Amino acid sequence: MSGPTPHTHPSPDVAVIGAGIVGASCAWHLAARGLSVTVLEREQAPALGSTGRSAAGVRVQFTTRTNIEWSMHSLPVYRDFRQRHGFEVGYRNIGYLLLVPPERWESHLASVALQRSLGAPVEVLSPEDALRYVPLATEGLAGATYGPWDGVIDPHMATHAWVAMSRDAGVDYHFGRTVTALEPAGGGWRVQCGAEALSCGFVVNAGGAWSGEIARLAGLRVPVRPKRIQIFLSGPIADDRIYPLTIDLGTGVYLRSEGDRILFGLDTHADDGFTEGVDWAWLEEVLVTGVERYPWWEELGVDRRGSWWGYYGVTPDNSPVIGRNPGALSWIDACGFSGHGIMHAPATGLTVSDMIADGRATTLDADAFRHERFQNAGSEVGEAGAEVETNIF
Ligand SMILES: Cc1cc2nc3c(=O)[nH]c(=O)nc-3n(C[C@H](O)[C@H](O)[C@H](O)COP(=O)(O)OP(=O)(O)OC[C@H]3O[C@@H](n4cnc5c(N)ncnc54)[C@H](O)[C@@H]3O)c2cc1C
């Protein structure tokens, strides 16, 4: 590609679009397989899309075998990152605490059994046991579960670590490059960024919430759309315990410690599209819903300047699409992660590199994330028998 950024690969094997945590993980894993890689990012630095706006949570507490296995691969990668690669990524096992209403208790325990059968440590608690972690009203709870490996990482640090590692492995990063056109060329792709162009063998679409739009540039369909998510920050609170990422499965209200404050939120199903900014009317809804479980929220101050918003990239079943696009041979999508793209970035990078280097997912099972699940019998939410994740937060 012409332009001011020095580069070593005028025609790389792979062009990765997007330098969020997924694009950076893909770039490093691809380079580790000996492939030449160029990353194109429209912002001036990595992690300025959804990656920089997340709640940073990582967990094993999923309901499908594939998601649990992907967490069991990814969590140790974050936990041991410094020993393996020499970079700190901020992993802290502050835990995830899930508060479970009676109508979900039986199926929740079945998920815990699956998690444990796959080696994931999860503790089953009574509602009263949950008080060890967070002050709350226990009415209407059948029980709770706690994941001692679960917690948070620093998504900026992880992304920058993979960028540095992949640069060392020869990957070119081009910032300030918006991909504006894509067309098939010689079995691969010609990728246009304004007046500049690049030829490559494969495209990896790691464009987050913008992946659907990126695919449309190539005449392809990727069922990923943006959904605005808002996170509110409290003022300082008196309790000096560190609250785990606590989710009330009955209402969807969540919180966790952030320094001497808490961050908290509740997703709205009506927030589709590239809507920008914090909706302060929604804050009232969150507080009114949450105060039932957390009576201390009556006194909760809110730091309006510290609150923020960002986009989930979502699919019809809230699980990602990872794999070859049915409309093109040399195009791999890695997008649509809803609220767990930070969590599964290590497994995604590995799987995308397998798909390109080996022609298929050779290490982890990625069948549940294939495009084709949306194409059978006109089904919007997965074909019969496909596993559908229900712990989507
Ligand atoms: C409020 C909030 C809370 C969240 N909490 C969690 C959590 O606790 N745990 C978790 O695992 N996940 C969480 N997520 C989800 C997580 O942030 C995402 O799944 C993850 O960041 C996706 O990473 P990505 O690299 O695919 O996307 P992004 O980080 O969005 O990267 C995509 C990149 O593509 C670039 N791009 C777009 N279009 C173009 C173009 N045409 N040309 C060039 N570049 C382009 C963008 O600039 C962007 O940098 C949360 C998200 C939000 C918004």
PDBQT file of the ligand as one rigid body, heavy atoms in Angstrom, charges set to zero:
ROOT
HETATM    1  C1  LIG A 401     -20.228  -1.111  26.996  1.00  0.00    +0.000 C 
HETATM    2  C2  LIG A 401     -19.636  -2.408  26.572  1.00  0.00    +0.000 A 
HETATM    3  C3  LIG A 401     -19.323  -3.386  27.518  1.00  0.00    +0.000 A 
HETATM    4  C4  LIG A 401     -18.716  -4.586  27.125  1.00  0.00    +0.000 A 
HETATM    5  N1  LIG A 401     -18.330  -5.481  28.080  1.00  0.00    +0.000 NA
HETATM    6  C5  LIG A 401     -17.660  -6.603  27.719  1.00  0.00    +0.000 A 
HETATM    7  C6  LIG A 401     -17.161  -7.494  28.702  1.00  0.00    +0.000 A 
HETATM    8  O1  LIG A 401     -17.314  -7.275  29.910  1.00  0.00    +0.000 OA
HETATM    9  N2  LIG A 401     -16.490  -8.606  28.279  1.00  0.00    +0.000 N 
HETATM   10  C7  LIG A 401     -16.295  -8.880  26.952  1.00  0.00    +0.000 A 
HETATM   11  O2  LIG A 401     -15.702  -9.906  26.646  1.00  0.00    +0.000 OA
HETATM   12  N3  LIG A 401     -16.764  -8.036  26.000  1.00  0.00    +0.000 NA
HETATM   13  C8  LIG A 401     -17.433  -6.911  26.350  1.00  0.00    +0.000 A 
HETATM   14  N4  LIG A 401     -17.906  -6.055  25.402  1.00  0.00    +0.000 N 
HETATM   15  C9  LIG A 401     -17.784  -6.447  23.996  1.00  0.00    +0.000 C 
HETATM   16  C10 LIG A 401     -16.392  -6.204  23.485  1.00  0.00    +0.000 C 
HETATM   17  O3  LIG A 401     -16.018  -4.871  23.741  1.00  0.00    +0.000 OA
HETATM   18  C11 LIG A 401     -16.360  -6.489  21.996  1.00  0.00    +0.000 C 
HETATM   19  O4  LIG A 401     -16.911  -7.772  21.722  1.00  0.00    +0.000 OA
HETATM   20  C12 LIG A 401     -14.911  -6.480  21.474  1.00  0.00    +0.000 C 
HETATM   21  O5  LIG A 401     -14.271  -5.280  21.836  1.00  0.00    +0.000 OA
HETATM   22  C13 LIG A 401     -14.912  -6.656  19.981  1.00  0.00    +0.000 C 
HETATM   23  O6  LIG A 401     -13.596  -6.418  19.542  1.00  0.00    +0.000 OA
HETATM   24  P1  LIG A 401     -13.327  -6.172  18.017  1.00  0.00    +0.000 P 
HETATM   25  O7  LIG A 401     -11.862  -6.052  17.856  1.00  0.00    +0.000 OA
HETATM   26  O8  LIG A 401     -14.067  -7.190  17.227  1.00  0.00    +0.000 OA
HETATM   27  O9  LIG A 401     -14.099  -4.792  17.699  1.00  0.00    +0.000 OA
HETATM   28  P2  LIG A 401     -13.611  -3.279  17.857  1.00  0.00    +0.000 P 
HETATM   29  O10 LIG A 401     -12.808  -3.077  19.084  1.00  0.00    +0.000 OA
HETATM   30  O11 LIG A 401     -14.817  -2.426  17.691  1.00  0.00    +0.000 OA
HETATM   31  O12 LIG A 401     -12.630  -3.109  16.635  1.00  0.00    +0.000 OA
HETATM   32  C14 LIG A 401     -13.117  -2.970  15.311  1.00  0.00    +0.000 C 
HETATM   33  C15 LIG A 401     -12.232  -1.963  14.636  1.00  0.00    +0.000 C 
HETATM   34  O13 LIG A 401     -12.589  -1.890  13.262  1.00  0.00    +0.000 OA
HETATM   35  C16 LIG A 401     -12.349  -0.561  12.836  1.00  0.00    +0.000 C 
HETATM   36  N5  LIG A 401     -13.077  -0.303  11.595  1.00  0.00    +0.000 N 
HETATM   37  C17 LIG A 401     -14.420  -0.269  11.421  1.00  0.00    +0.000 A 
HETATM   38  N6  LIG A 401     -14.713  -0.015  10.131  1.00  0.00    +0.000 NA
HETATM   39  C18 LIG A 401     -13.524   0.102   9.481  1.00  0.00    +0.000 A 
HETATM   40  C19 LIG A 401     -13.163   0.345   8.113  1.00  0.00    +0.000 A 
HETATM   41  N7  LIG A 401     -14.084   0.532   7.159  1.00  0.00    +0.000 N 
HETATM   42  N8  LIG A 401     -11.842   0.402   7.804  1.00  0.00    +0.000 NA
HETATM   43  C20 LIG A 401     -10.879   0.225   8.755  1.00  0.00    +0.000 A 
HETATM   44  N9  LIG A 401     -11.172  -0.009  10.054  1.00  0.00    +0.000 NA
HETATM   45  C21 LIG A 401     -12.478  -0.083  10.411  1.00  0.00    +0.000 A 
HETATM   46  C22 LIG A 401     -12.870   0.256  14.006  1.00  0.00    +0.000 C 
HETATM   47  O14 LIG A 401     -12.324   1.576  14.004  1.00  0.00    +0.000 OA
HETATM   48  C23 LIG A 401     -12.410  -0.570  15.203  1.00  0.00    +0.000 C 
HETATM   49  O15 LIG A 401     -11.181  -0.127  15.741  1.00  0.00    +0.000 OA
HETATM   50  C24 LIG A 401     -18.471  -4.842  25.751  1.00  0.00    +0.000 A 
HETATM   51  C25 LIG A 401     -18.798  -3.865  24.805  1.00  0.00    +0.000 A 
HETATM   52  C26 LIG A 401     -19.364  -2.672  25.201  1.00  0.00    +0.000 A 
HETATM   53  C27 LIG A 401     -19.689  -1.635  24.166  1.00  0.00    +0.000 C 
ENDROOT
TORSDOF 0
